[in-house]
Amino acid sequence: MKTAIVYYSKTGAAAECARELYKLIPDAKLFNLAVDSCDVSSFDNVILGGGIRAGMIPSQLKKFVAANELEIQKKNVGIYVCCADYRQNNAYIENNFPALIVKKAVAADGFGARMNPDEMKGFDKFVAKIAMKKIIKAGGSAPTIDKSKITAFAKKFN
Ligand SMILES: Cc1cc2nc3c(=O)[nH]c(=O)nc-3n(C[C@H](O)[C@H](O)[C@H](O)COP(=O)(O)O)c2cc1C
């Protein structure tokens, strides 16, 4: 079974998850939409991943899914998001991907997030600083990537 892992990552979290999945799934190929295009027709499994900003997946990923929707529907689909508010994992997935694709996904989950203002620039850094202050004030800690979720997700494509 051939697997395409198609992702877009603004600050590296979704890319880190894509690389983890790549290590765990045999015969997988990585497609970073910032630089790569992907012909999904030659794959059995298609995994789609991206980081959430203001409730939305990256426009590059949204456009890719819209342009390939019919072909993606024929595949075993996996969807993951990286987001700081884990309670919204399902809502972000349902609001950002076509209903038919979400319905037939064999795996769909949020893998957590990275939100280190020191790794960011400009507006992102500004937003991340404010968000982190709020989280710390509320007694929380910086969001992290949950590798056990990635492992469980990858098993569905083995
Ligand atoms: C400008 C900005 C907006 C964000 N908006 C949200 C949001 O609406 N919901 C959420 O749960 N996380 C939000 N986050 C956290 C990101 O989802 C998190 O940093 C994620 O790891 C980003 O993935 P990426 O590094 O692959 O781009 C936001 C982060 C930034 C910098």
The ligand as an SDF file (V2000), in Angstrom:
LIG
                    3D

 31 33  0  0  0  0  0  0  0  0999 V2000
   -1.4150   33.4380   14.5010 C   0  0  0  0  0  0  0  0  0  0  0  0
   -1.7750   32.1350   15.1580 C   0  0  0  0  0  0  0  0  0  0  0  0
   -3.1080   31.7600   15.2430 C   0  0  0  0  0  0  0  0  0  0  0  0
   -3.4610   30.5340   15.8440 C   0  0  0  0  0  0  0  0  0  0  0  0
   -4.7810   30.1790   15.9230 N   0  0  0  0  0  0  0  0  0  0  0  0
   -5.1270   29.0380   16.5570 C   0  0  0  0  0  0  0  0  0  0  0  0
   -6.5010   28.6750   16.6860 C   0  0  0  0  0  0  0  0  0  0  0  0
   -7.4160   29.3170   16.2110 O   0  0  0  0  0  0  0  0  0  0  0  0
   -6.7880   27.5340   17.3860 N   0  0  0  0  0  0  0  0  0  0  0  0
   -5.8230   26.7380   17.9370 C   0  0  0  0  0  0  0  0  0  0  0  0
   -6.1590   25.7360   18.5650 O   0  0  0  0  0  0  0  0  0  0  0  0
   -4.5050   27.0320   17.7770 N   0  0  0  0  0  0  0  0  0  0  0  0
   -4.1390   28.1620   17.1150 C   0  0  0  0  0  0  0  0  0  0  0  0
   -2.8150   28.4830   16.9660 N   0  0  0  0  0  0  0  0  0  0  0  0
   -1.7780   27.5220   17.4000 C   0  0  0  0  0  0  0  0  0  0  0  0
   -1.2650   26.7300   16.1820 C   0  0  0  0  0  0  0  0  0  0  0  0
   -2.2740   25.9010   15.6950 O   0  0  0  0  0  0  0  0  0  0  0  0
   -0.0310   25.8940   16.5870 C   0  0  0  0  0  0  0  0  0  0  0  0
    1.0470   26.7840   16.8480 O   0  0  0  0  0  0  0  0  0  0  0  0
    0.3610   24.8520   15.5520 C   0  0  0  0  0  0  0  0  0  0  0  0
    1.4060   24.0790   16.1040 O   0  0  0  0  0  0  0  0  0  0  0  0
    0.7700   25.4530   14.2220 C   0  0  0  0  0  0  0  0  0  0  0  0
    1.1160   24.4520   13.2960 O   0  0  0  0  0  0  0  0  0  0  0  0
    2.2750   24.7070   12.1910 P   0  0  0  0  0  0  0  0  0  0  0  0
    3.5430   24.9590   12.9880 O   0  0  0  0  0  0  0  0  0  0  0  0
    2.3460   23.4660   11.4000 O   0  0  0  0  0  0  0  0  0  0  0  0
    1.8720   25.9070   11.3850 O   0  0  0  0  0  0  0  0  0  0  0  0
   -2.4520   29.6950   16.3640 C   0  0  0  0  0  0  0  0  0  0  0  0
   -1.0940   30.0830   16.2690 C   0  0  0  0  0  0  0  0  0  0  0  0
   -0.7610   31.2850   15.6730 C   0  0  0  0  0  0  0  0  0  0  0  0
    0.6930   31.6630   15.5910 C   0  0  0  0  0  0  0  0  0  0  0  0
  1  2  1  0
  2  3  1  0
  2 30  2  0
  3  4  2  0
  4  5  1  0
  4 28  1  0
  5  6  2  0
  6  7  1  0
  6 13  1  0
  7  8  2  0
  7  9  1  0
  9 10  1  0
 10 11  2  0
 10 12  1  0
 12 13  2  0
 13 14  1  0
 14 15  1  0
 14 28  1  0
 15 16  1  0
 16 17  1  0
 16 18  1  0
 18 19  1  0
 18 20  1  0
 20 21  1  0
 20 22  1  0
 22 23  1  0
 23 24  1  0
 24 25  2  0
 24 26  1  0
 24 27  1  0
 28 29  2  0
 29 30  1  0
 30 31  1  0
M  END
$$$$
